[in-house]
Amino acid sequence: MKVTRAKLIEFGPTATSQQQYYFPDLNDIRNANIFGMEAYGEDNLTKTYGGNTPIADADLANAYVTLYFDGGNFITIPLIRMIQTRNNAASGTNGYSQFPFLMAGQVVEWSKSFVWFGTTSGLTTTRYFQFDIYYTQN
């Protein structure tokens, strides 16, 4: 994937038991063609770019991302699939690197897209999601 533009975003709720957390309105890339996304957790970052605590690895394992695009079509994938590299620094085990999550230039409807938890009751502490979004402008 050749990256022409990237946007780093972060969003996070206060500690809550809700299961869905919507992406913020990303008006500067509202009509952009999205070609890839990458997520980061506490194993990749000690703090988000805004100085907040990133989502815990245990929460990543239970999280999914639903992205709406093209007039109601959507995809749902495990959030952990969007993590390209893991250091495993905390556990002392070997890390890994996987092929980045690629898209085909869809225009994502961010206000309808969200992160959700399948087997837990949501976040139990204040944690933040951080994503890199790779795109081209229309």
N, C-alpha and C positions, 0 to 999 in steps of 0.2 A: 504494500500500500504506500503510495506516495502522498504525504501529508502536505496540503497547500495552505490550510488554515486550521487552527486548533483553538478551542475555547475550553478553559478550565472553569468548572462550576462546582459549587458546593451548596448543599442545603441540608437542613436538619431540623427536626422537631425538638421540642422539649421532651423529656422522658414521658412516654405515654404508652398505653396499651393498644392504640389503634393499629390496624394492620396495613393501611395504605398511606403512602407518603408521596404526594404529587410533586412532579418537577416544577420549579418556578417558571414563570412566563419568560422565556428566553427570546424577547422580541428582536434582538439583533441577529439571531439566526433562525427566526420564525420561518422563513422561506428558503432556507439553505438546503442543499443536498447533503445528506449525512452519509459518510462512507465508513465510519468506524467509531467505536466508543471504547473507552478504557475506564475501569473503576479502580479505586484504591481503598485499602483497609488499613487496620492498625499494624499489619505486618509489613506494609510498604511505607507507611508514614508515621512519624511520631505525632505530628500535628497537621491539620489541613492548611491550605494557604491562608485561611482566615484565622488561624491560631486555635482552631477547635479540635476536639478529640475525634479521630476517625472511627467509623463503624468497627465494631469488634469482629474478629475472625469467626467467632462462634455464631454471630448474627448473620454474617455473610453466607454461611452454609445453609441458612433457612430462607434466604431472600431471593426474590425474582424481580425482573424488570419487564413491564409491559409498555411497549411503544406503539402508539397509534399513528397511522399515516395514510395517505392516499384515500381520503374520504371514508374512513371507518375500518379499513384493514388494520390488523395489528399483529405483532409478534410478542411472544413471552419467552424469556430465557432465564436460566439461573444467573443471578448477579455474579456469582463466583466465576462464571464463564467469561466475564468481562475483565477479570484480573489477568493481565498478561504475564506478570512476573511476581513470584513470591519469594521472599527472602528466608522465611521461617527462622528469623533471628531469635525469637523468643524461645522456641523449642530446641534450638540447636541442631535441627535436622536439615537435610539438604533442601535447597529451594528448587524451583522449577521455572521454566518459561514455556508459554504456549503461544500458538498462533493468535494474533489479535482478533477481536470480534469485528468482523467486517460487515458492512451493509452495501446496498447497491444504489446509493444516491437518493434514497427516499426522503421526502419532506416530512419530518416528524411534527405531529401536533403535540407540542410540549405540555399544553394546559390539560390535555387528556391523558398523558402518560404518567406512570407512577412506578414506585418500588413497593413491593408488598411481601409479606411474610406468610409462608404456607403452613408451618407447623408450630409456630410460636404465637404469642399474643402481642408481638411487636417489640419495640425497643424498651428496655427496662431502665436504661440510663441515657443521659443526653449524649448522643453520638451524631456525627455528621457524615453524609454521603459526599464523596468527591468523585467527579468524572472528568475525563478529557473527551471532548467531542471533536471529531475530525470531519471537516466539511469543505464545500465550495459554495460560493454565493451564486444565486441565480441572477 
